[in-house]
């Protein structure tokens, strides 16, 4: 039962990274690929009908984590207090940027929200990567299962490290490169002409950066947290996940070369899913490793809600996921194809 | 610790009070938009469709702010109230996760379709999308109130070896006797807000001689739903909620009513100031025996006063609780009066030319916001000193590792952020209102 919920939370977080990842990535490259007002509106309209729903995956994953593993939720949210609050402020600024931009036609108004949107998207991508880095590296849990991490201390990887050290910064860059490529693939898929060409260019650059930084992160993880390979040694079938990720990367490179944007987008989705699953497989059954003493780590067994709660939840969770898949399928189907700018006055 | 507790409490109170300004309008307005779309389908009158589109714009601005200010609420259970989350997550995690999985996905998916997809969906499809958005927002409200109802009156739980609580009955949690009245009372309060806002814009258009045909549509819609909701919020929902408080939290009822002494045939205090040193009401104006009747339907019934309970069970801030409750009830009474007069004049076909009443309707839209905020304060202050009534004290729920200084830093951050959001919000909504539901071609398109 705990394993089911570990997979469920992991699944929802991965869905979040794949879905909100492309609109975050669109935000990162917004100022780089879209030069004219029409191009900027096209980028924003490509994600307009879906970004809000994408972001809901974060909330739903958070809710599910709270429900299934209340102890992990309480410990990590209070421990990562400051960075999470900053993530909240960035999420707010980004959402407001995209929602409020079109209400005034004044160029300064639009420029202000464009920069806000891009900056917030970029910082969020880095923060999320750094957060993942913290989870992989471990945090200074005390015997009660709580900790508090300052933003930074020495920048070296020590047991009482802050949120940012050299390892988590690398992870931040990996995340930034990944979502940039992912978003650029999405924009290339939804657009034409000069905008599409520039999006392809940025997708290609980011795709190579993704490979380089992922390899660096791979070596760094090996160096600071070698236990992450224990699971792979015991159950070599787990190598299927990194292999899938690698196939995703190769497929992306291949599709890019042939200018097949939608294939490239699905390939980068596969890359993200493969990498997320690889990390989860390596951590299992730990959810929050302890850098202080290994036995303080929060695992799915010492932090889960009780059996009854989890089994009732499984029923409605599966129903909910089927419904959500239906809505998302329908929404994406409705807005399929290239983004056309609406005539003046259409849409609200 | 004292300092940290205060900071965390103010942090949550501030963020949730600001947050609830937005969903109360969207939940009510969601219903009114469904009514407008329904009227448009039935009558084929394009005015209703344009009205629905106009309110959808305001809805979308509100919705965006509701979402961005709602995300911190979910986070804060973990960031600021970690001990509470560890203690109660096994129960309320259930309803909070269901809100995410059932309500948020529904709402956000169909809002995208409703806002961007009218051409693609056709009129019936567009009506369905509006209905789904409404359904999602009311489901969202249900799961949140279910969570709060459990904190007010915990049911369906068992205590585990480590002291935390766990769910014992899924249906028990959803059928909490506290939940029904609290939910209906809350949702009808949201309809009142929307009805007053719609009426205010309608009144403004008529007073200012602009978009007059829409002003009339808005007034008809706002006044009829407003009167209905204003009556329903008092009876039976407010009454039912009051009886729940009397049954499950009698000490809270005594504090809300300012009743210091237990008595038979207790009076209902309309106005007065609680004096916490002398433990009595100053300058009371009261109606004899009415409180006994309202609570137990018997004029001579005994109502327990604060003196019947040990001091450490009294709510921690009795004057604030008392005022919040009386502001809510007082404003609720005024809402019935305003909407009754307006509905009477509407029926006699005199409303559109009765300028003094249009002025009142235009200026009274902030009061439902105040009443709903006061109602929320009544519920939350009334629960004190408990975080989960009878099970977990508020002092025991805060995060053990987050210092007062860190809490203050983020509280100030939210204050700054929300000041900015509030100004932008007012600016954009007022712009839409001044612009009005004019033919679509003149309006800038969505980006």
Boltz contact constraints between the chains, C-beta under 6 A:
constraints:
  - contact:
      token1: [A, 41]
      token2: [B, 447]
      max_distance: 6.0
  - contact:
      token1: [A, 44]
      token2: [B, 447]
      max_distance: 6.0
  - contact:
      token1: [A, 49]
      token2: [B, 112]
      max_distance: 6.0
  - contact:
      token1: [A, 49]
      token2: [B, 116]
      max_distance: 6.0
  - contact:
      token1: [A, 52]
      token2: [B, 108]
      max_distance: 6.0
  - contact:
      token1: [A, 53]
      token2: [B, 108]
      max_distance: 6.0
  - contact:
      token1: [A, 53]
      token2: [B, 109]
      max_distance: 6.0
  - contact:
      token1: [A, 56]
      token2: [B, 104]
      max_distance: 6.0
  - contact:
      token1: [A, 56]
      token2: [B, 105]
      max_distance: 6.0
  - contact:
      token1: [A, 56]
      token2: [B, 108]
      max_distance: 6.0
  - contact:
      token1: [A, 59]
      token2: [B, 100]
      max_distance: 6.0
  - contact:
      token1: [A, 59]
      token2: [B, 104]
      max_distance: 6.0
  - contact:
      token1: [A, 60]
      token2: [B, 100]
      max_distance: 6.0
  - contact:
      token1: [A, 60]
      token2: [B, 101]
      max_distance: 6.0
  - contact:
      token1: [A, 62]
      token2: [B, 74]
      max_distance: 6.0
  - contact:
      token1: [A, 63]
      token2: [B, 96]
      max_distance: 6.0
  - contact:
      token1: [A, 63]
      token2: [B, 97]
      max_distance: 6.0
  - contact:
      token1: [A, 63]
      token2: [B, 100]
      max_distance: 6.0
  - contact:
      token1: [A, 64]
      token2: [B, 97]
      max_distance: 6.0
  - contact:
      token1: [A, 66]
      token2: [B, 89]
      max_distance: 6.0
  - contact:
      token1: [A, 66]
      token2: [B, 93]
      max_distance: 6.0
  - contact:
      token1: [A, 66]
      token2: [B, 96]
      max_distance: 6.0
  - contact:
      token1: [A, 67]
      token2: [B, 93]
      max_distance: 6.0
  - contact:
      token1: [A, 67]
      token2: [B, 94]
      max_distance: 6.0
  - contact:
      token1: [A, 67]
      token2: [B, 97]
      max_distance: 6.0
  - contact:
      token1: [A, 70]
      token2: [B, 85]
      max_distance: 6.0
  - contact:
      token1: [A, 70]
      token2: [B, 86]
      max_distance: 6.0
  - contact:
      token1: [A, 70]
      token2: [B, 89]
      max_distance: 6.0
  - contact:
      token1: [A, 70]
      token2: [B, 90]
      max_distance: 6.0
  - contact:
      token1: [A, 70]
      token2: [B, 93]
      max_distance: 6.0
  - contact:
      token1: [A, 71]
      token2: [B, 86]
      max_distance: 6.0
  - contact:
      token1: [A, 73]
      token2: [B, 78]
      max_distance: 6.0
  - contact:
      token1: [A, 73]
      token2: [B, 85]
      max_distance: 6.0
  - contact:
      token1: [A, 74]
      token2: [B, 78]
      max_distance: 6.0
  - contact:
      token1: [A, 74]
      token2: [B, 82]
      max_distance: 6.0
  - contact:
      token1: [A, 74]
      token2: [B, 85]
      max_distance: 6.0
  - contact:
      token1: [A, 74]
      token2: [B, 86]
      max_distance: 6.0
  - contact:
      token1: [A, 77]
      token2: [B, 78]
      max_distance: 6.0
  - contact:
      token1: [A, 77]
      token2: [B, 79]
      max_distance: 6.0
  - contact:
      token1: [A, 78]
      token2: [B, 79]
      max_distance: 6.0
  - contact:
      token1: [A, 78]
      token2: [B, 82]
      max_distance: 6.0
  - contact:
      token1: [A, 78]
      token2: [B, 399]
      max_distance: 6.0
  - contact:
      token1: [A, 78]
      token2: [B, 401]
      max_distance: 6.0
  - contact:
      token1: [A, 78]
      token2: [B, 402]
      max_distance: 6.0
  - contact:
      token1: [A, 81]
      token2: [B, 79]
      max_distance: 6.0
  - contact:
      token1: [A, 81]
      token2: [B, 402]
      max_distance: 6.0
  - contact:
      token1: [A, 81]
      token2: [B, 406]
      max_distance: 6.0
  - contact:
      token1: [A, 84]
      token2: [B, 75]
      max_distance: 6.0
  - contact:
      token1: [A, 84]
      token2: [B, 79]
      max_distance: 6.0
  - contact:
      token1: [A, 85]
      token2: [B, 410]
      max_distance: 6.0
  - contact:
      token1: [A, 88]
      token2: [B, 72]
      max_distance: 6.0
  - contact:
      token1: [A, 89]
      token2: [B, 417]
      max_distance: 6.0
  - contact:
      token1: [A, 92]
      token2: [B, 68]
      max_distance: 6.0
  - contact:
      token1: [A, 95]
      token2: [B, 68]
      max_distance: 6.0
  - contact:
      token1: [A, 99]
      token2: [B, 64]
      max_distance: 6.0
  - contact:
      token1: [A, 101]
      token2: [B, 447]
      max_distance: 6.0
  - contact:
      token1: [A, 102]
      token2: [B, 446]
      max_distance: 6.0
  - contact:
      token1: [A, 102]
      token2: [B, 447]
      max_distance: 6.0
  - contact:
      token1: [A, 103]
      token2: [B, 428]
      max_distance: 6.0
  - contact:
      token1: [A, 105]
      token2: [B, 444]
      max_distance: 6.0
  - contact:
      token1: [A, 146]
      token2: [B, 400]
      max_distance: 6.0
  - contact:
      token1: [A, 146]
      token2: [B, 401]
      max_distance: 6.0
  - contact:
      token1: [A, 148]
      token2: [B, 401]
      max_distance: 6.0
  - contact:
      token1: [A, 305]
      token2: [B, 90]
      max_distance: 6.0
  - contact:
      token1: [A, 306]
      token2: [B, 166]
      max_distance: 6.0
  - contact:
      token1: [A, 309]
      token2: [B, 90]
      max_distance: 6.0
  - contact:
      token1: [A, 309]
      token2: [B, 167]
      max_distance: 6.0
  - contact:
      token1: [A, 312]
      token2: [B, 170]
      max_distance: 6.0
  - contact:
      token1: [A, 320]
      token2: [B, 101]
      max_distance: 6.0
  - contact:
      token1: [A, 320]
      token2: [B, 102]
      max_distance: 6.0
  - contact:
      token1: [A, 324]
      token2: [B, 105]
      max_distance: 6.0
  - contact:
      token1: [A, 327]
      token2: [B, 105]
      max_distance: 6.0
  - contact:
      token1: [A, 327]
      token2: [B, 109]
      max_distance: 6.0
  - contact:
      token1: [A, 331]
      token2: [B, 109]
      max_distance: 6.0
  - contact:
      token1: [A, 331]
      token2: [B, 112]
      max_distance: 6.0
  - contact:
      token1: [A, 334]
      token2: [B, 117]
      max_distance: 6.0
  - contact:
      token1: [A, 334]
      token2: [B, 120]
      max_distance: 6.0
  - contact:
      token1: [A, 342]
      token2: [B, 445]
      max_distance: 6.0
  - contact:
      token1: [A, 344]
      token2: [B, 445]
      max_distance: 6.0
  - contact:
      token1: [A, 345]
      token2: [B, 440]
      max_distance: 6.0
  - contact:
      token1: [A, 345]
      token2: [B, 441]
      max_distance: 6.0
  - contact:
      token1: [A, 345]
      token2: [B, 443]
      max_distance: 6.0
  - contact:
      token1: [A, 345]
      token2: [B, 445]
      max_distance: 6.0
  - contact:
      token1: [A, 346]
      token2: [B, 445]
      max_distance: 6.0
  - contact:
      token1: [A, 347]
      token2: [B, 116]
      max_distance: 6.0
  - contact:
      token1: [A, 347]
      token2: [B, 445]
      max_distance: 6.0
  - contact:
      token1: [A, 347]
      token2: [B, 446]
      max_distance: 6.0
  - contact:
      token1: [A, 348]
      token2: [B, 56]
      max_distance: 6.0
  - contact:
      token1: [A, 348]
      token2: [B, 57]
      max_distance: 6.0
  - contact:
      token1: [A, 348]
      token2: [B, 115]
      max_distance: 6.0
